[in-house]
Amino acid sequence: MNILLVGSGGREHALAWKLAQSPRLGTLFAAPGNPGVAQVATIADLDVTDHRATIDFVRRHQIALVVIGPEAPLVDGLADNVRAIGVPVFGPGREAAKLEGSKGFTKDLCARVGIPTARYFRTTSRDGALACLDDFGESCVIKADGLAAGKGVVVAATRAEAEAAIRDLYANGPVEAVIEERLEGPEASLFVLSDGTTTASFGSAQDHKRVGEGDTGPNTGGMGAYSPAFDLTPDLEERALGEIVRPTIDALAAAGTPYVGVLYAGLMLTADGPKLIEYNVRFGDPECQVLMARFDGDLIETLLAVAEGRLADLPAPAFRDAVALTVVMAAEGYPGTPRTGGAIRGIDAAEATGATVFQAGTRMDGDTLVSAGGRVLAVTATGADVAAAQAAAYRGVDAIDFPTGFVRRDIGAKAIARG
């Protein structure tokens, strides 16, 4: 069967890598893809923001499944328009995608159906945001309401930091924002497949959001991750499913906007139990890389069953017992103004160590692979435990020649220290 994969990041390279392993695959098309995706897929000359052109492509190439990787096309309603011509899509429609497209929408849904999450305040003005700070004590979290590629959140440790973040947020006029209490505890990411009615857990991961070692500096889209997230015990996972994820799926179904795809629940494991930090309506990046490294099934079979409403017919998704860990190599200046154009060499040498290198912010300059900025590579490896996976991933990192890039050297370190 022919498949169209939408997206161009490390997440999409990981999905393409796993989809290409399925015996059910005919031709895998990718748009816009990247040089890494091009190793396992046919790059389509297609602007996926043009929904009419995308539908024409799907018809012309007899696409049997569309897999939408990033959030923006989902929020834009691409899944709805492709489904309208009878083609299965892995990814939620526009209304269900508001779980990520609007933080205010999600917080209001949580309040309506009793999902445990942080106390919050919605505002459209700077004065309103500043006025609510007294309700949250010395520290709070400031979130832009819309899509922000993983960087629209400021965790303010002091009143001064919160006020500065609010001034920055409203520097160019009114915007939607959510101000909420700062939750305490370890974070974990839980991934759940949903075909609109049936749900199935699809692994967990521990992300490393801050740009600097020791979890310092600004938030990023993610500087590394490992899977599984050991802090999310089976008991806590079942609580998160029962108290957070399933009520969300049920509420969307009751509203006539069923959720079809993967739901990524960012959780804080507080002393009172799991609480929702935020939802993403797609696989995380770089969490997808470690999930695909551990997933032991046929990805096409799984995603197609979700898209066709047949998830209940499949056994529970199976994962290897191994730990997977990925280290992001980012361009100098990220997450501010990243440097572009730096040459990248040694990927073959890195993969010779046993690692898998997923490309994200890359492009070809003639015959040379160069950085396109941002998060550039995700060097991924597995091992019997976090320490072994970490050592294997950094062996891969050290084999790569990327002078204008940088990494965090402590991905997984806290888990190793806890034993």
Solvent accessible surface area in square Angstrom, and as a share of the most:
residue,aa,sasa,rsa
1,M,59,0.26
2,N,37,0.19
3,I,0,0.00
4,L,0,0.00
5,L,1,0.00
6,V,1,0.00
7,G,4,0.04
8,S,50,0.32
9,G,18,0.18
10,G,0,0.00
11,R,20,0.07
12,E,2,0.01
13,H,10,0.04
14,A,0,0.00
15,L,2,0.01
16,A,0,0.00
17,W,68,0.24
18,K,23,0.10
19,L,0,0.00
20,A,39,0.30
21,Q,98,0.43
22,S,10,0.06
23,P,126,0.79
24,R,103,0.38
25,L,40,0.20
26,G,48,0.46
27,T,49,0.29
28,L,5,0.03
29,F,23,0.09
30,A,0,0.00
31,A,0,0.00
32,P,73,0.46
33,G,9,0.09
34,N,14,0.07
35,P,28,0.18
36,G,0,0.00
37,V,0,0.00
38,A,48,0.37
39,Q,128,0.57
40,V,53,0.31
41,A,15,0.12
42,T,70,0.40
43,I,73,0.37
44,A,9,0.07
45,D,154,0.80
46,L,25,0.12
47,D,85,0.44
48,V,18,0.10
49,T,103,0.60
50,D,65,0.33
51,H,30,0.14
52,R,190,0.69
53,A,35,0.27
54,T,0,0.00
55,I,26,0.13
56,D,64,0.33
57,F,11,0.05
58,V,2,0.01
59,R,147,0.54
60,R,159,0.58
61,H,57,0.25
62,Q,146,0.65
63,I,9,0.04
64,A,38,0.29
65,L,0,0.00
66,V,0,0.00
67,V,1,0.01
68,I,6,0.03
69,G,3,0.03
70,P,26,0.17
71,E,21,0.09
72,A,57,0.44
73,P,19,0.12
74,L,1,0.00
75,V,42,0.24
76,D,66,0.34
77,G,0,0.00
78,L,0,0.00
79,A,0,0.00
80,D,62,0.32
81,N,52,0.27
82,V,0,0.00
83,R,72,0.26
84,A,85,0.66
85,I,47,0.24
86,G,66,0.63
87,V,21,0.12
88,P,30,0.19
89,V,0,0.00
90,F,6,0.03
91,G,3,0.03
92,P,0,0.00
93,G,10,0.10
94,R,112,0.41
95,E,75,0.34
96,A,2,0.01
97,A,0,0.00
98,K,74,0.31
99,L,2,0.01
100,E,14,0.06
101,G,15,0.14
102,S,21,0.13
103,K,30,0.13
104,G,0,0.00
105,F,59,0.25
106,T,5,0.03
107,K,8,0.04
108,D,49,0.26
109,L,2,0.01
110,C,1,0.01
111,A,68,0.53
112,R,160,0.58
113,V,61,0.35
114,G,60,0.58
115,I,7,0.04
116,P,38,0.24
117,T,26,0.15
118,A,2,0.01
119,R,129,0.47
120,Y,61,0.23
121,F,83,0.34
122,R,92,0.34
123,T,12,0.07
124,T,74,0.43
125,S,51,0.33
126,R,118,0.43
127,D,99,0.51
128,G,20,0.19
129,A,0,0.00
130,L,50,0.25
131,A,75,0.58
132,C,6,0.04
133,L,2,0.01
134,D,107,0.55
135,D,89,0.46
136,F,20,0.08
137,G,51,0.49
138,E,111,0.50
139,S,29,0.19
140,C,4,0.02
141,V,14,0.08
142,I,5,0.03
143,K,6,0.02
144,A,25,0.20
145,D,17,0.09
146,G,30,0.29
147,L,70,0.35
148,A,36,0.28
149,A,64,0.50
150,G,34,0.32
151,K,85,0.36
152,G,19,0.18
153,V,30,0.17
154,V,67,0.38
155,V,41,0.24
156,A,0,0.00
157,A,47,0.37
158,T,53,0.31
159,R,81,0.30
160,A,71,0.55
161,E,84,0.38
162,A,1,0.01
163,E,51,0.23
164,A,40,0.31
165,A,12,0.09
166,I,0,0.00
167,R,122,0.45
168,D,110,0.57
169,L,46,0.23
170,Y,17,0.06
171,A,74,0.57
172,N,156,0.80
173,G,27,0.26
174,P,117,0.74
175,V,59,0.34
176,E,79,0.35
177,A,1,0.01
178,V,0,0.00
179,I,0,0.00
180,E,5,0.02
181,E,39,0.18
182,R,85,0.31
183,L,23,0.11
184,E,118,0.53
185,G,40,0.39
186,P,64,0.40
187,E,85,0.38
188,A,4,0.03
189,S,7,0.04
190,L,0,0.00
191,F,0,0.00
192,V,0,0.00
193,L,0,0.00
194,S,0,0.00
195,D,16,0.08
196,G,3,0.03
197,T,116,0.67
198,T,41,0.24
199,T,32,0.19
200,A,19,0.15
201,S,36,0.23
202,F,0,0.00
203,G,17,0.16
204,S,8,0.05
205,A,0,0.00
206,Q,27,0.12
207,D,22,0.11
208,H,19,0.09
209,K,66,0.28
210,R,62,0.23
211,V,23,0.13
212,G,19,0.18
213,E,86,0.39
214,G,52,0.50
215,D,52,0.27
216,T,76,0.44
217,G,36,0.35
218,P,74,0.47
219,N,26,0.14
220,T,0,0.00
221,G,8,0.07
222,G,0,0.00
223,M,0,0.00
224,G,0,0.00
225,A,0,0.00
226,Y,6,0.02
227,S,0,0.00
228,P,34,0.21
229,A,2,0.01
230,F,105,0.44
231,D,35,0.18
232,L,11,0.06
233,T,59,0.34
234,P,114,0.72
235,D,113,0.59
236,L,45,0.22
237,E,43,0.19
238,E,93,0.42
239,R,99,0.36
240,A,0,0.00
241,L,10,0.05
242,G,38,0.36
243,E,64,0.28
244,I,0,0.00
245,V,0,0.00
246,R,95,0.35
247,P,35,0.22
248,T,0,0.00
249,I,3,0.01
250,D,91,0.47
251,A,19,0.15
252,L,4,0.02
253,A,41,0.32
254,A,93,0.72
255,A,75,0.58
256,G,58,0.56
257,T,35,0.20
258,P,70,0.44
259,Y,0,0.00
260,V,19,0.11
261,G,0,0.00
262,V,3,0.02
263,L,0,0.00
264,Y,13,0.05
265,A,0,0.00
266,G,11,0.10
267,L,0,0.00
268,M,20,0.09
269,L,13,0.07
270,T,24,0.14
271,A,114,0.88
272,D,106,0.55
273,G,5,0.04
274,P,2,0.01
275,K,42,0.18
276,L,2,0.01
277,I,36,0.18
278,E,48,0.21
279,Y,4,0.01
280,N,16,0.08
281,V,1,0.01
282,R,26,0.10
283,F,5,0.02
284,G,0,0.00
285,D,21,0.11
286,P,0,0.00
287,E,2,0.01
288,C,0,0.00
289,Q,2,0.01
290,V,0,0.00
291,L,0,0.00
292,M,0,0.00
293,A,13,0.10
294,R,21,0.07
295,F,5,0.02
296,D,92,0.48
297,G,32,0.31
298,D,35,0.18
299,L,2,0.01
300,I,0,0.00
301,E,72,0.32
302,T,11,0.06
303,L,0,0.00
304,L,12,0.06
305,A,0,0.00
306,V,0,0.00
307,A,17,0.13
308,E,80,0.36
309,G,46,0.44
310,R,80,0.29
311,L,7,0.03
312,A,75,0.58
313,D,107,0.55
314,L,40,0.20
315,P,115,0.72
316,A,85,0.66
317,P,28,0.17
318,A,58,0.45
319,F,44,0.18
320,R,103,0.37
321,D,142,0.74
322,A,20,0.15
323,V,5,0.03
324,A,0,0.00
325,L,0,0.00
326,T,0,0.00
327,V,0,0.00
328,V,3,0.02
329,M,12,0.05
330,A,0,0.00
331,A,1,0.00
332,E,70,0.31
333,G,46,0.44
334,Y,19,0.07
335,P,29,0.19
336,G,56,0.54
337,T,124,0.72
338,P,41,0.26
339,R,133,0.49
340,T,80,0.46
341,G,34,0.32
342,G,10,0.09
343,A,27,0.21
344,I,7,0.03
345,R,136,0.49
346,G,28,0.27
347,I,25,0.13
348,D,120,0.62
349,A,51,0.39
350,A,0,0.00
351,E,71,0.32
352,A,91,0.70
353,T,60,0.35
354,G,63,0.60
355,A,5,0.04
356,T,35,0.20
357,V,4,0.02
358,F,1,0.00
359,Q,5,0.02
360,A,21,0.16
361,G,14,0.13
362,T,9,0.06
363,R,109,0.40
364,M,97,0.43
365,D,83,0.43
366,G,67,0.65
367,D,147,0.76
368,T,45,0.26
369,L,23,0.12
370,V,6,0.04
371,S,0,0.00
372,A,48,0.37
373,G,10,0.09
374,G,16,0.15
375,R,53,0.20
376,V,0,0.00
377,L,2,0.01
378,A,2,0.02
379,V,0,0.00
380,T,2,0.01
381,A,6,0.04
382,T,43,0.25
383,G,16,0.15
384,A,95,0.74
385,D,75,0.39
386,V,11,0.06
387,A,47,0.36
388,A,42,0.33
389,A,0,0.00
390,Q,32,0.14
391,A,47,0.36
392,A,14,0.11
393,A,0,0.00
394,Y,21,0.08
395,R,131,0.48
396,G,0,0.00
397,V,5,0.03
398,D,91,0.47
399,A,34,0.26
400,I,16,0.08
401,D,69,0.36
402,F,13,0.05
403,P,99,0.62
404,T,15,0.08
405,G,18,0.18
406,F,60,0.25
407,V,27,0.16
408,R,5,0.02
409,R,121,0.44
410,D,28,0.14
411,I,0,0.00
412,G,0,0.00
413,A,40,0.31
414,K,125,0.53
415,A,13,0.10
416,I,64,0.32
417,A,90,0.70
418,R,142,0.52
419,G,101,0.97
